[in-house]
Amino acid sequence: MKKPSIDELHNPNFYSLVESFKIDEMMVFLMKELNSKPKTNQSLVMKVIVIALMACAGAFVGYTLGGKLKEFDIPLIQISWAFLFLLVVLLPIHEGIHGLVFKLLGAEKVGFGWTPKSFMVYAYSQKFVMTLKENAIVAVMPFLIITMALILGIFVLPSYKTMFVSALVFHTYGCLGDFILIKYYWKNRAKQMFTYDDIEGEKMTYFFEKD
C-alpha cells in the first residue's frame, strides 16, 4: 500500500485529523485510551490483558517483598539489582529496538528524547508516515525481544533467577504505553489510518483517517 505524504494527510478533502498532541501530553492520550470504553469484544480482551499484566506485576512484587521477606539477604538484593539493570541496561536497549524497527520500516531520521513532564523516555521517527499496524509493530518488538532474553537468562543463570524475574516484571509494567498503542491499532484496525511524529519541529504526534 502506497502511504500518503504529510501534505496529503493535511488535505481535509482526503483525510481527517483524528488525534494530535504535544509529546509532553502523550501520557494524557495513553491514559485516555486505557480508560476508554471498549466498543467490541476484541478491544475488551485487549483491555483485560493490560489490566491483568498490571495485576501480575503488583502481585509478584507484593509476594516477593512480603512472603519472602525472611529470605531478604538474596532476593531483595537481586530485586534492587533488577531495578538498576532496568534503568541502566534495559531502558536504552528498549528504546534502541524501537529505533531499529523504525529504520527497518524505512524511516530516514530516528531520534530519542524524554519528557520531564511525565518522566517518559521515547524514540521517534521524524516526519515518517506509518500505518497503525506499523506503529503497533514498533511498539511490540522491545517487549517480545527483551522478554525472550530475560526468560532465557532465567534458565541459563538460575542463581540470578530472582533478578531476571523481577526485571521481567518491571519491564513488562514499563511496556504499558506500548500495549496501549497496540490496543489503539486493534481498535481501529478496520480503518485506514496513518500517524507521524514531528518532534524536532512542532513537537507533535498526529493520527489521521482516510475519508
C-alpha positions as CSV (number, residue, x, y, z in Angstrom):
1,M,0.0,0.0,0.0
2,K,1.4,3.4,-1.0
3,K,1.4,5.7,2.0
4,P,0.3,9.3,1.7
5,S,2.7,12.2,2.1
6,I,2.4,14.6,5.1
7,D,1.0,17.2,2.8
8,E,-1.7,14.8,1.6
9,L,-2.6,13.9,5.2
10,H,-3.2,17.5,6.0
11,N,-5.6,17.8,3.0
12,P,-9.1,17.8,4.5
13,N,-10.6,16.6,1.2
14,F,-8.9,13.2,1.7
15,Y,-8.0,12.8,5.4
16,S,-9.4,13.7,8.7
17,L,-7.3,14.6,11.8
18,V,-8.3,12.1,14.5
19,E,-5.8,12.8,17.2
20,S,-2.9,15.3,17.8
21,F,-1.0,16.0,20.9
22,K,2.3,17.5,22.1
23,I,4.9,14.9,23.0
24,D,4.7,16.2,26.6
25,E,1.0,15.3,26.6
26,M,1.4,11.7,25.2
27,M,0.6,10.3,28.7
28,V,-2.8,12.0,28.6
29,F,-3.5,10.3,25.2
30,L,-2.4,6.9,26.6
31,M,-4.5,7.2,29.7
32,K,-7.5,8.3,27.7
33,E,-7.1,5.2,25.6
34,L,-6.6,2.9,28.6
35,N,-9.8,4.2,30.2
36,S,-11.9,4.3,27.0
37,K,-15.0,2.1,27.0
38,P,-14.4,-0.9,24.7
39,K,-16.6,-0.9,21.6
40,T,-16.1,-4.6,20.7
41,N,-15.3,-7.9,22.4
42,Q,-11.8,-7.8,20.9
43,S,-11.0,-4.4,22.4
44,L,-12.4,-5.6,25.8
45,V,-10.0,-8.5,25.6
46,M,-7.0,-6.2,25.0
47,K,-8.0,-4.0,28.0
48,V,-8.3,-7.1,30.2
49,I,-4.8,-8.2,29.1
50,V,-3.3,-4.9,30.1
51,I,-5.1,-4.9,33.4
52,A,-4.0,-8.5,34.0
53,L,-0.4,-7.6,33.4
54,M,-0.5,-4.8,35.8
55,A,-2.2,-7.1,38.4
56,C,0.5,-9.7,37.9
57,A,3.3,-7.2,38.4
58,G,1.7,-6.0,41.6
59,A,1.1,-9.5,42.9
60,F,4.7,-10.6,42.2
61,V,6.2,-7.6,43.9
62,G,3.9,-8.0,46.9
63,Y,4.6,-11.7,47.2
64,T,8.4,-11.2,46.9
65,L,8.6,-8.4,49.3
66,G,6.1,-9.8,51.8
67,G,6.0,-13.6,51.6
68,K,9.8,-13.9,51.0
69,L,10.9,-11.2,53.4
70,K,12.7,-13.8,55.5
71,E,14.9,-14.5,52.5
72,F,15.7,-10.8,52.4
73,D,19.5,-11.3,52.0
74,I,19.5,-12.6,48.5
75,P,16.1,-11.9,46.8
76,L,15.8,-8.2,47.9
77,I,19.3,-7.5,46.8
78,Q,18.6,-9.1,43.4
79,I,15.3,-7.1,43.1
80,S,17.3,-3.9,43.7
81,W,19.8,-5.0,41.1
82,A,17.0,-5.8,38.7
83,F,15.6,-2.2,39.0
84,L,19.1,-0.8,38.4
85,F,19.5,-3.2,35.5
86,L,16.2,-2.0,34.0
87,L,17.2,1.7,34.2
88,V,20.8,1.3,33.0
89,V,20.7,-1.5,30.6
90,L,17.1,-2.5,29.5
91,L,15.8,1.1,29.0
92,P,18.4,2.0,26.4
93,I,18.0,-1.3,24.7
94,H,14.2,-1.0,24.7
95,E,14.4,2.4,23.0
96,G,17.1,1.3,20.7
97,I,14.9,-1.6,19.5
98,H,12.1,0.9,18.8
99,G,14.7,3.0,16.8
100,L,15.9,0.0,14.9
101,V,12.4,-1.1,13.9
102,F,11.7,2.5,12.7
103,K,14.8,2.2,10.5
104,L,13.8,-1.3,9.2
105,L,10.4,0.2,8.2
106,G,12.1,2.9,6.2
107,A,12.4,5.9,8.5
108,E,15.3,8.2,7.4
109,K,15.8,10.0,10.7
110,V,15.3,8.4,14.1
111,G,15.8,10.2,17.4
112,F,15.4,9.8,21.2
113,G,14.2,12.0,23.9
114,W,12.4,12.3,27.2
115,T,9.8,14.5,28.7
116,P,10.2,15.8,32.3
117,K,6.5,16.5,32.5
118,S,5.6,12.8,32.6
119,F,9.1,11.3,33.1
120,M,8.7,9.3,29.9
121,V,11.6,8.3,27.6
122,Y,10.7,7.8,23.9
123,A,12.0,7.0,20.5
124,Y,10.6,8.8,17.4
125,S,10.9,8.8,13.6
126,Q,11.0,12.4,12.4
127,K,8.2,13.0,9.8
128,F,8.0,9.3,8.9
129,V,4.4,8.3,7.9
130,M,3.3,4.9,9.3
131,T,0.2,2.9,9.2
132,L,-1.3,2.0,12.6
133,K,-0.2,-1.6,12.0
134,E,3.4,-0.5,11.5
135,N,3.1,1.7,14.7
136,A,2.0,-1.4,16.6
137,I,4.9,-3.4,15.3
138,V,7.3,-0.7,16.5
139,A,5.5,-0.8,19.9
140,V,5.6,-4.5,20.5
141,M,9.1,-5.5,19.4
142,P,11.0,-4.4,22.5
143,F,8.6,-6.4,24.7
144,L,9.0,-9.5,22.6
145,I,12.8,-9.4,22.3
146,I,13.6,-8.4,25.9
147,T,11.0,-10.8,27.4
148,M,12.6,-13.7,25.4
149,A,16.1,-12.6,26.5
150,L,15.1,-12.4,30.2
151,I,13.3,-15.8,30.1
152,L,16.5,-17.3,28.6
153,G,18.5,-15.7,31.4
154,I,16.3,-17.4,34.0
155,F,17.3,-20.8,32.7
156,V,20.9,-20.1,31.7
157,L,21.8,-18.4,35.0
158,P,19.3,-19.9,37.6
159,S,21.2,-18.4,40.5
160,Y,20.1,-15.0,39.3
161,K,16.5,-16.1,38.7
162,T,15.0,-13.6,41.2
163,M,16.8,-10.7,39.4
164,F,15.7,-11.8,35.9
165,V,12.1,-12.4,37.0
166,S,12.0,-9.1,38.8
167,A,13.4,-7.3,35.7
168,L,10.9,-9.1,33.6
169,V,8.0,-7.9,35.7
170,F,9.4,-4.3,35.9
171,H,9.9,-4.2,32.1
172,T,6.5,-5.6,31.4
173,Y,4.9,-3.0,33.5
174,G,7.0,-0.3,31.8
175,C,5.7,-1.5,28.4
176,L,2.2,-0.3,29.4
177,G,2.3,2.6,26.9
178,D,3.4,0.2,24.1
179,F,0.5,-2.1,24.9
180,I,-2.0,0.8,24.7
181,L,-0.6,1.7,21.2
182,I,-1.2,-1.9,20.2
183,K,-4.7,-1.7,21.6
184,Y,-5.3,1.5,19.7
185,Y,-4.3,-0.2,16.4
186,W,-6.6,-3.2,17.2
187,K,-9.5,-0.9,18.0
188,N,-9.1,0.9,14.7
189,R,-7.8,-2.0,12.5
190,A,-10.8,-1.7,10.1
191,K,-10.0,1.9,9.3
192,Q,-7.3,3.3,7.0
193,M,-5.3,5.3,9.5
194,F,-1.8,6.9,9.5
195,T,0.5,8.5,12.0
196,Y,3.6,10.5,12.1
197,D,5.8,12.4,14.6
198,D,7.2,15.9,14.2
199,I,9.2,16.0,17.4
200,E,12.0,18.3,16.2
201,G,9.7,20.9,14.8
202,E,6.2,21.2,16.3
203,K,6.9,18.5,19.0
204,M,3.6,16.9,17.9
205,T,2.3,13.5,17.1
206,Y,-0.6,13.2,14.6
207,F,-3.1,10.4,13.7
208,F,-5.2,10.7,10.5
209,E,-8.0,8.7,9.0
210,K,-8.7,8.4,5.3
211,D,-12.2,9.7,4.4
